Amino acid sequence: MASKKVIVGVALLIVISMCLAFLAFTVKSAKDRYNKQRVIFAMDDPKGDDYGPGTYKYPIEPIFDPKKEHFDLLGVSFFTLRNNYYFDMAFARVTNPWGAAEGFSHTIIQIYISDDPDNGRIEPFKEGANVLFDPGNPWKYLIKVVSFNKTSVYWASDYEGAEGRRKGVQARLQPDQKTIRVTVPKSLLPGNPYKWRYYILVGSQDGSGPDNFRPVNTAVGRWNFGGGTDTDYDPNVIDLLADKGKQEQMLGSYNVAERTQAVIEPVGPSSIVSSRWEDFLDRFIEYLLAMKVKL
């Protein structure tokens, strides 16, 4: 009888030791994953396509010299590190003619994120971009990237006059002088980022323009782009993250006679697929953070 109790006791100790070892291994794995920069989505954009649907011309004001590159998106990298998401957007040229603290003041970027085909909106948060989004991929989150400390996160459920979420949100030009990095706390973008789709619009920042977009008209002016129309049907988007040839097709799909705006499609989701173990670790990390465990 005594020997059976010893065997049971030893077996119990072994099980407890194995459980503790597994817990220690899981905690270490969670810490390693939490503290490691991980790319979720990355995509290049064709160089030299800062012309909207293919017809847009830069304003004639010398501040836009050499009349190219200022709004030419070259690529996007979206990654995670600890409690934040980061969006790196590389451009052919980044300038700061109005001296914004962020290091850029020519460019406006709008990042619309779709994560549920049944929930969201197909029109922009505010009128200005003059585009519509694919009905099968409505947007749920918007990151509006502008200078002078106004970069904000909006949700599709927000009313138009909402000021947006700015706590922890930051946009800064990186040391290479060509990459704008946007930092967003994960808490502001709930959901599984591996399933997200993205609309990334680039325009010219105008403090008095509709939703801060500089307008595109028929004729080039000192401060406005040309090559479009004098209506609100042509997009005010100068570049768009898209595969080669798709930008021109999508941004050129507006029709003034039929009074319809261009409909654009998203890119993504990520080609990177997380394993069940990685998904478990992500949930475990959330639990540890909620328990105030230092990672």
N, C-alpha and C positions, 0 to 999 in steps of 0.2 A: 504493500500500500504506500509506504514511504517512498519507494523508488518511483512509483507512478506520479506522485506529487512532485518529485524532483524533475521528472521528465516533462511534466506539464509546465512547471515553473521555468525550466530552461527554454522550452518551446515558446512560452510567452515572452520571455526576455528577447529571444531571437526575433520574434515578430515585432516587438516594440522597437528594437534596434534597427530593423529594416525600415520600419515606418519613419523613424527619426532620420535615418540616412536619406530616405527618399525625400522627406520634407526639406532637409538641408540642401540636397541636390536641386530641388525645385526652386527654392529661394535663391540659390546662387544663379541658376539659369535665368530666373526672372530679373535679377539684378543686372546680369550681363546684357540681357535683351533691352532692358530699360535704359541702360547707359550707353548703348551702341547706336550710332547713327545708321538708320536703315532707309534706303531709297524705296519708295512705294510706287512712284510713277515717274517716268522720264520720257521726253520726246523732243526731237529736233524740229525746227521750223525752217522752211526754205529761206535762203538769204536773198535780199533784194526785192521782197514782195510787199514793201510798205507803200502800197498803192491801192488798197481796198480791193474792189472788184477788177482792178487792172487799169483803171482810167484816172485815178486820183493824182493830183499834182499839189506839191507843197505850196504854202503861202509865200508871197514874194518878200516879206519882211526879212532883212538880213539875219535876224536871230535864228532863222530856219536853215541858213546855209550849212552845208552845201546842197540843200534841197533834197536830201535823202538821209537814210540811216537812223534818224532820231527815233523813229517808231518801228524800226525793223527788228521784230522779235526773232531770235535765233534758236531758242530752245528753252525748255522748262524742266526743272527737276523738283520733285516733291518728296520730301523725306521727313522722318520723325526722329526725335531725340528727346528722351525724358518726357516732360509734360507738354511739349510743344510740337506743332507741325511747322514746317518751313517750306516756303515756295521760293525757289531761285529762278529768276527770269533773266536770261542773257540777251543783250541787245547789241546791235552793231555799233551804236553810239549812245551814250547817256550824258546829257548836259544839265546844268543847273543855272539857267540864266536869271532866275529870280531869287537865288540864294537860299533855298529851303534847307532846313537842318538835316533832312533825310539824304541830301546829296543829289537829288534830282527834282526838277520842277517842270520839265517839258512833257513828261509822259503821264498818262492815266491808264491804269490797268484794271479791268474788272474780271474777277475769277468767279464764275458761277459753277456751283457743284450740284450735280444730280445724283441722288442715291435711291430713289423710289419712283418707278414709272407711274404710280398711281397717286402720288402726292407732290404738290409743288405748283409752280407757275410757269407759263410759257412766254409771258411778256417780261421785259426787264423791270427791275424794282422801280425805276423812274424812267420817264421818257428822256431820251438823249442819244442812246446808241442807235436807235431806229432799226432794230432787228427783232425778230421773234425766234423763240427756241423750239426745237423739235418737240411736238406734242407727246411723243413716246418717251421723252427724257426731260421732264420739267425740272426746274432748278429748286433746290431746297435752301442752299446757302449762297450768299454773295460776299466776297471779300472785295471791297472797293479800295483800290490802292491809289491814293493821292498824297501830295505833300502837305506841308504845314500842319502836321500832327492830326490829320483828318482821316487816316486810313482806318476803316471800320469793317465790322462783320455784321451782316444783316441776315435775317431769316425770312423765308417766303411768307410767313405768318405776320411779319411786321407791317404796320401801316406806313404809308408813303412818307409821312413826316417824321418817322423815327430817326433818332440821331445815330443809332447803331451802337455796337459793342466795341469799346476801345481799350478796355483794361487788359494789359498784357499784349496788345496788338501793336506791331511795329513794322515799319518799312525802312530799309536802309540800303544805300549804295555800298557795295562791297569794295575791298581794296583794289580789285582788278579794274574798277571804274566802268565796268560794263554790265555788272550783274546787280539787279535789284532783288534783295532778299526780304520776304515778308514772313514775319513770325506771328503765329496764332496759337493761343492756348487750346489744347485738345478739348477742353470743356465747352468751348464755343462751337465746336463742330462734332456733335455726337454722331456715332455710326461707325460702320466698317469701311475704312478708307480704301481697302483693296477692291471694293465694288463700285467706287465712285466713278462718275464720268465728269468731264470738265469742258466748259466753254471759257476760253481765255481771250478777252477782247482788249485790243490796244488802240488808244486814241491819243489825240493831242490835248493836254490839260488846259482848260480855259475856266477861270474862276467864275465868269459870268455866263458860260455856255450851259446848255441844257444838260443837267446831271454832270456838269464839268467837262463835257465833250466840246471840242472846237468844231464848229459846223463845216460841212462840205456843201458847196454850192455849185452852180453851173460854171461860173467864171472864177478863176483864181483871184483872190484879193490880197491885200496887205496882211490880213490876219486870218483869212479863211482858206480852206482847201478848195480846189476846183476839180472839175471832171465828173461832178455828180449832177444834182438837179437843185432847183430852188424850192423843193418840197421837203416834207418830213418822211418821204418813203425811201430815199436812198440812205444807206448806213453812214453813220459818222465814225465808223470803225476803219482804221487805217491798216491794221494787221490783225491776224487771227491765227491761233494755233490750229494748224490743219495740215494734212498731207498735201504734197505738191499737186497743184491744180484744183484742189477742193475749195480753197479760199475764194478764188475768182468766181467759181461756180456758185457758191453759196451767197456771197455778198452781192453778186450780180443778179440774184433771183427776185429782186423787187420789181414791181410793175406800177409805174405812175398812172397809166391809163386805167388799170383795174384797182388802183388805190391799195395795193398790197405791199407790205414790207418784206425784206429778205428773211428767209427761214434758214437758220444755221443748225448744224448737227454737232454733237459733242465728240470729244476724243476720249479714249479710255474704254473700259476700265483697265487697270494695271495688268500687265502680262505676268507680274509676279504673284504667285499664289501661295498663301500662307498655309502651313500644314495644320492638322488638328492639334498637334503639340504646341505650335506657336500660338494658335488661337487660345488654347488653354492658358498658356503663359500670359497672354494679354489680359485675360479675365483675372488671372491670379495677381497680376501687377495692380489692376484696379482695386482688388480686395486689399492688398497690402497697403496701398496708398490711403484707402479709406480707413484702415486701422492705424494710420500714422506711422507705419514702419518706414524707416529711412532706407532709401534705395540708392 
